[in-house]
Structure formats: C-alpha cells, structure tokens
C-alpha cells in the first residue's frame, strides 16, 4: 500500500504549500520534516491523577507512542478525561459517571477528526473509559487498537490472609453500621485496600469490559488480563502501536472487526466470566456506534446456551490477578471456541481470525479452581437475565448467579433517590423480605443512571444479601452482588410502572420465568397513573441537563446520538 494511501486523513491536513501553517504548528511539538510523510497515529490517553485506575496510563501511552514510531508512523499523544466511580459512588457526583462515557467518546472523535489522524491507539483504565474509547473508534472507523490499563493488585492487612479491594471497603461500611467492625478496623481496611495503580480487582465493570473488548477483537491477545504494573503491560502497549501501523497497511478498520458475530463473542465471554451488568448497557452503545443491530433479546438468546464458568468476585472467591496468574482469558476462550460457542472466523486487530489467534493456546493448569470445566459450571446458563413484565415493559437487567436463588417475592420499600435508600439501610430499617425500590435514578430521571454499589454493599455487609432484594431504574457497579435488578425501563421519570409502586406492594423477581412483576391490579395501576405527575428536571443547565435532554432509554444503551 502506498504511503499516500496510508495517510488518507493526515495528507489533507499537512500536504502541499498551502498547508505550511499546519506544518509550522507541529515543529514545536517534535515533528521533523521527514515525519510529514508518515501516517499520523493518535495515542488517546485517559491519564489522570483523579483515580488509581488511570494514574499510570501516561507511561503506557508513551510506550504505545514508541511502538507506533518504530513501526514507521508518527505518533501524537493527546488526553481525554476520566472520572472515578469509586470516589463519587453514593453522591450527586456519581450522576456524571455515565455522562463521562459520552464526553470521552466525543473528545477522542473530535481530536482525531480535527487533526487528521490516520490511526489510533486508545488506552483506558476506569469503567467508562473503555466503552467511551470504543464508541469513538467505531464512529471514526480508522485503523485502531484498544489497550486496557490493567488490573490492580490486591490489598492486604498485615497479618491477615484476606485479599482486599474497593468492594471490601464498601461492604465494611455495612458491617460498621451493624457494629460487626469498629472504627479502627474500618480505617485499617480503607487504608490498605488499594495498594497502587490499576482498575478494581474483581470481575467488575473494568475487567468485564476489557475482556469483552478483547473477545470483540479490538485488543491484542492478553491485553485484558495483565497487571497494571508489569512488563507485560508495557510490552502490550508497544505492540499496540506497532499493530495500528500494520492495520493501516491491511486497511483493516474497526467496523470490519466489530461485526454482529464479534458482539456475540463478546457477550459469550462476559457470561462465561460472570461479568458486570454494565456490559449490557455498554455493548448496546458500542454496537449502536458501529451500526450493528444489537438488542436485549440477543443477551437472552446467547445466554441460554452459555454457562457461567468463572469463580470471580464479586459473586465468587477470586480476583483478576489470580486469573492472570493461570493464563488470563485465552484458555477460557479456547474452551468456548472448541465447544462451538465462539465464532472463530471473526477478524481481530492482529489481522488474524479468532481461531488463528487461539491456535496453540494450552489449557489452564491442573488443579486450578478459578475457571470451572464446561461439564461442571457454576450456572448452566447466563447470570445476566433480561426480565420483562408489568414493571419492566421494555426490559430490565438482573444479575442472578444462582447463589441468591432464582425467585424472590417481597414487599416494596420505595425510595425516590439513592441517598434516601442508603439512610434507611444504614439505620437498619430494611428487614428480611423487603424489596428496596430506588427510582428516579434512570438516565433522564437521575439524570445519569447512578450505580447503586453503596446500598447493595451495605445490604451485603449487614448479612442480608439473601434476604433482601433491590430494584432500580439506575445501574449497578460491577462490584455488586445479591438479588438485584437494574436498568428498569421505561424508567420512572418517563412514566414507567416503577413510578407507580407504593411501599407495601408485593413484587416478584422470577429469573426462571424472566419476569419482574408488581402484584397490583391493572385498574389500580391506571388510577395511580392518572394521579402521577412527572417530576421537574433536577438540572436545567450544564452537562447533566444536556445529557438528560438527549439520552435514550437504557434498553437502547443510554446513547445520546440516536436519530439525530
């Protein structure tokens, strides 16, 4: 392929006498005359000292820059934002979390489109970085590779064998509220749980999305299963820079890779790993950006034949660092491929197919207990259960591993915000057989669709995980476990049936029948609906108001650019 073909976008910005001003602007940032004949590779970094998930990504971006330059490109590092769910969880600030996904996508698209970049490496750490990056890469459709910043190592308390992570701290709050631990023990946990750089250590949203993106074909092999601080992660970044230049030569683009079958592969791997419910929301949004028709029913269809195999936190015992130590997700993918559960013909950023990438992968070591065999799964079908019914006409997403049971019936305890629910939980006003209902926390009603890790962790910390359910039109952190249902649509703010629930009503969550039911006669619901009034918007200006005005239903991925 000719050099001019490799420079499809940068040549428009940089070539010819009339583009001398453009070239002049680039000499001060390190360009030499010979660089103007090379393809421009954007290195989209999500570095920030806001959170340990991203505090090391500036170093990783420089490694990707070296790889691209050594392969014959000219790399330009630029930055975008990140926020920290772990810090903002349970506060008004958490409403900005899902918004950040859109800001990240918009900013990467804006810089790459404006500056005429020919290819991209995008590096992400915290939850929304990854789907934000993938949405941008899909929109731009220029040769690109995503690099995961890597997982954090476990924290520990001196003299204790217990491995800690951020969820340990959230659950300690619930234990502290019941007097199970004192102030000294709480402080010891909070000060030791996060030992350094990297994303939260279980199969929470960050590790779930990293695994999904690798299965989707948009990361190099093993990118999802490397410790943040490791030689392997630095090598991954250099190879990603090299790979993008090779993708330019092959003219292989994100939309060639992210096909419907590739999304099915991603869903399959997420299920097998017992991954986060957020994967549903984010894969729908990435598919929308790619032009692939993906729907909630696809998760149900695929989930009927894919078992949960990974005994990973939050529902299981092990951390991502332990899975890394036995080989990461590649042996699992090979098992799924050999069982006919993956589409081996899908292309990846290696330029090869999934089947070719997995050729020669050896099984996990004998005696390991993290990944179960196909004939002895943790659950024989998906833990991501799409529910419908009179409380969720457009669908809801439950995370049912089987440990909680498959059916729950209880009395509603209704709260119009996360804060009000949290106050009741910490005051020990939630008791056995309650169904905590948190509403007006959806994409529009919140706005921002906050994650409910605080309430669910407090319930678990109080020992009520099997006795209390929680449903919401908000979301759940990947660290959430217990009998929980989120993404209820239509959301309460839009007049969904969730807005009509009263404390004392009977609610049933039935994972086998895939139903979320409010035991109130239709006539009574109609009377309540006549009396209901939509709340006034909580924000009338700024980014939250803009998000609330443009965002679509969670059942469509909570995208903000539909049908513009």
LINQUI-V811619 format. One record per run of one state. SS is the DSSP state (hx for helix, st for strand, lp for the rest). FROM is the first residue (numbers start at 1). LEN is the number of residues. If there is no record, write none. Layout:
# LINQUI-V811619
ss=SS from=FROM len=LEN
ss=SS from=FROM len=LEN
This chain:
# LINQUI-V811619
ss=lp from=1 len=2
ss=hx from=3 len=4
ss=lp from=7 len=3
ss=hx from=10 len=5
ss=lp from=15 len=2
ss=hx from=17 len=11
ss=lp from=28 len=5
ss=hx from=33 len=5
ss=lp from=38 len=2
ss=st from=40 len=6
ss=lp from=46 len=11
ss=hx from=57 len=14
ss=lp from=71 len=3
ss=st from=74 len=6
ss=lp from=80 len=5
ss=hx from=85 len=4
ss=lp from=89 len=3
ss=hx from=92 len=24
ss=lp from=116 len=3
ss=st from=119 len=6
ss=lp from=125 len=2
ss=hx from=127 len=14
ss=lp from=141 len=3
ss=st from=144 len=5
ss=lp from=149 len=2
ss=st from=151 len=1
ss=lp from=152 len=2
ss=st from=154 len=2
ss=lp from=156 len=8
ss=st from=164 len=1
ss=lp from=165 len=1
ss=hx from=166 len=12
ss=lp from=178 len=5
ss=hx from=183 len=10
ss=lp from=193 len=1
ss=st from=194 len=1
ss=lp from=195 len=4
ss=st from=199 len=1
ss=lp from=200 len=5
ss=hx from=205 len=12
ss=lp from=217 len=10
ss=st from=227 len=1
ss=lp from=228 len=3
ss=hx from=231 len=20
ss=lp from=251 len=3
ss=hx from=254 len=4
ss=lp from=258 len=2
ss=hx from=260 len=13
ss=lp from=273 len=5
ss=hx from=278 len=13
ss=lp from=291 len=5
ss=hx from=296 len=8
ss=lp from=304 len=4
ss=st from=308 len=1
ss=lp from=309 len=1
ss=st from=310 len=1
ss=lp from=311 len=1
ss=st from=312 len=1
ss=lp from=313 len=5
ss=st from=318 len=1
ss=lp from=319 len=1
ss=hx from=320 len=6
ss=lp from=326 len=4
ss=hx from=330 len=9
ss=lp from=339 len=8
ss=st from=347 len=1
ss=lp from=348 len=5
ss=st from=353 len=1
ss=hx from=354 len=5
ss=lp from=359 len=12
ss=st from=371 len=1
ss=lp from=372 len=2
ss=hx from=374 len=3
ss=lp from=377 len=2
ss=st from=379 len=1
ss=lp from=380 len=4
ss=st from=384 len=6
ss=lp from=390 len=2
ss=st from=392 len=8
ss=lp from=400 len=7
ss=st from=407 len=9
ss=lp from=416 len=2
ss=hx from=418 len=9
ss=lp from=427 len=7
ss=st from=434 len=5
ss=lp from=439 len=12
ss=st from=451 len=1
ss=lp from=452 len=1
ss=hx from=453 len=9
ss=lp from=462 len=7
ss=st from=469 len=4
ss=lp from=473 len=2
ss=st from=475 len=1
ss=lp from=476 len=7
ss=st from=483 len=7
ss=lp from=490 len=2
ss=hx from=492 len=3
ss=lp from=495 len=2
ss=hx from=497 len=4
ss=lp from=501 len=5
ss=st from=506 len=5
ss=lp from=511 len=4
ss=st from=515 len=4
ss=lp from=519 len=3
ss=hx from=522 len=10
ss=lp from=532 len=11
ss=hx from=543 len=8
ss=lp from=551 len=3
ss=hx from=554 len=3
ss=lp from=557 len=8
